[in-house]
Amino acid sequence: MFRLGRQARVAAKRVYRKKSPFVYKSYSKKAKHRWVARRRRREKHFRLRGLIAVLISAFFLAGLFWSIVSKGYTAFVKTQILLPVEFAADILDPQGIAEAALLAKGDYARILRDSLQEVFPEVTSRGQMRELQALVSREAPHKLRNRVLEDPSIIGTAQDIWLPVSSDVDIVFKSRLYQLPEKRGRISEEQAAWITELAAQGRLRLIFNTTFFKSGDSREPEQAGVSGAIVGSFFTILVCIALAFPLGVATAMYLEEFAPQNWFTDLIEININNLAAVPSIIFGLLGLSVYLNFFDLPRSSSLVGGLVLALLVLPVIVIATRNAIRAVPKSIRFAAAALGATPTQVAFHHTFIYALPGIMTGVILSIARALGETAPLLMIGMVAFVADIPGSLTDPATTLPVQVFLWANSPETGFVEKTAAAIMVLLAFLVLVNALAIYVRRRFEIQW
């Protein structure tokens, strides 16, 4: 075999080193140290930039949470006023028969007005009396009526009763703003003096706001609550899960385990991937045209909301389920088939069982997405004012995100803290759902 001479070999090596980019060049020891130091310095700078980006993101996230919590935590307490109430028999039950129908029609506003005038006897003019009555919530006469209907024996007696104050008084008392003239809002100077006097007498107190969690929406901020929105969200998500979970999992199982590889299944996969990226408001328009206009289902109901959200999360569930099924090793299928299992038994008795943790994680995260959606629900009328708590799937209802949207657009100052508090409740539900997804994955995940 022909062999090159020494000079020819040296020349060939020089040409190869000059033209080939993959030849490792020989460096001196000092040059190697400089190169290693420069590489380490670049890596250190890259890590520092990444840390700075994380800190900036954490700063803005903390600022967002602080803004929400600082405005909303006061909604979890409410202010009450202690008034000496005299349940006069000549006003509430002049006939002395104590029938519930007649007691319900009593002049409880007059009873309340007399109680306020007993605390402030110097108030005589009509204008001052109007401002004095504005300290108490419009719900107060209803509270007195309910007290009488529950126990008619209190008619003719005098009792000290804690009653809710108006939203403006509630805000300035909780924040101690009634002592600052420039921050009193709609509270007048005379009302601020009355609040100061009531606070000095111990007739104002703060208690936990159970109304916020027990009542539905209201035009009055001090009476509004999230109970109706929570129940509506529960019914909506229930319908969404009942429809999207079996359809999504069955579709993924068929496409991954049984469907032949042809142009039709490829078309289905492309459409599923495209639907996962469609804006959510498009699904709202679809629900408006199909469920409401064509099928004539009840507007603003949890049933229609759940059907629309099911269409929204169905592609996401299909994709998550297919990824979980693909993660199961082929050896599981081969072993089951070798033992005589049919393709259906292999799919449902083995593949589905091992993929179930990943499937459940995808489904739970899809539910979290559906729980936070607003745009598709606005298109089907769930933005309507609903004061009553829904009792069935067909009753008018709203959800927590839509309730936040409604309160954010309300002009009353009292709805500012209600909006922030509703956001806190919604975030708490989302954190719980995501924590459940993490727990399911870590608890049941199989490491291959």
Buried (B, 14 or more C-beta within 10 A) or exposed (E): EEEEEEEEEEEEEEEEEEEEEEEEEEEEEEEEEEEEEEEEEEEEEEEEEEEEEEEEEEEEEEEEEEEBBEBBBBBBBBBBBBBBBBBBBEBBBEEEEBEEEEBEEBEBBEBBBBBBBEBBEEBEEEEBBEBBBBBBBBBBBEBBBEBBEEEBEBBEEEEEBBBBBBBBBBBBBBEEBBEEEEEBEBBEEEBBEBBBEBBEEEBBBEEEBEBBEEBBBBEBBBBBBBBBBBBBBBBBBBBBBEBBBEBBBEBBBEBBBEBEEEEEEEEBBEEBEEBBEEEBBBBBBBBBEBBBEEEEBBBBBBBBBBBBBBBBBBBBBBBBBBBBBEBBEEEBBEEBBEEEBEEEBBBBEBBBEBBBBBBBBBBBBBBBBBBBBBBBBBBBBBBEEBEEBBEEBBBBBBBBBBBBBBBBEBEBBBBBBBBBBBBBBBBEBBEEBEEBBEEBBEEEEEEE
